[in-house]
Amino acid sequence: MRLIGLAVVLILGLILVPPTLEAQQAVRTYRIAVLVAGPAAGFPPINAVFKQGLSEHGYVEGKNLVLEVRFATTPEQLAQDAEALVRLNPDVIVASVTPAAQAAKNATKTIPIIFSASSDPVAFGLVASLARPGGNVTGLSNAGPDASGKRLELLKEVLPRVSRVAVWPQLLGPVPPHCLLRRQNPQRRQACRSPRRTAHQV
């Protein structure tokens, strides 16, 4: 989680004008909107790393930075919170995961959006490609289409007797297109299966 927070800070540094470049001008206050898909309970550790990274780059809350944070546990609430944040006209929107990024993208085509983690940003329509995202959305991908098979291989090494694996989909939004059993692609499906083990989405 710490690495994700720091990576997002580095991306923000490419979008926001460093405060040192405005030293001879009036101090500007930056507004960063944060849209979290999930409850607030698990956010404090990530928030602490996020604020620390921003501070190290010259952005200090209460001095030249305002953070607007919203938490949502349903798709409807995500959409409402995204629209509310857009109305605040922030310099950038940080979205926690894919559903939050999708809600933010639906709410604005001009404000820069950074997602901290998405399993398949191309398949989910967040970016045109990993090499050239295009539009106003960019961020970090925490997996790839070929990673699911490798996860099962590692699981089999750790637990040789395992024969059935259950996949618990994310709380909000669709199941990633490259879930363990991707029926559209026989090669990837074969990589996730063996005669002695099967995977089931639940």
Secondary structure as UniProt FT lines:
FT   HELIX           2..15
FT   HELIX           19..22
FT   TURN            23..24
FT   STRAND          30..37
FT   HELIX           40..42
FT   HELIX           44..56
FT   TURN            57..58
FT   TURN            62..64
FT   STRAND          65..72
FT   HELIX           75..87
FT   STRAND          92..95
FT   HELIX           98..107
FT   STRAND          113..118
FT   TURN            121..125
FT   TURN            135..136
FT   STRAND          137..141
FT   TURN            145..146
FT   HELIX           147..158
FT   TURN            160..161
FT   STRAND          164..167
FT   TURN            177..178
FT   TURN            183..184
FT   HELIX           186..191
FT   TURN            195..196
FT   STRAND          197..201
//
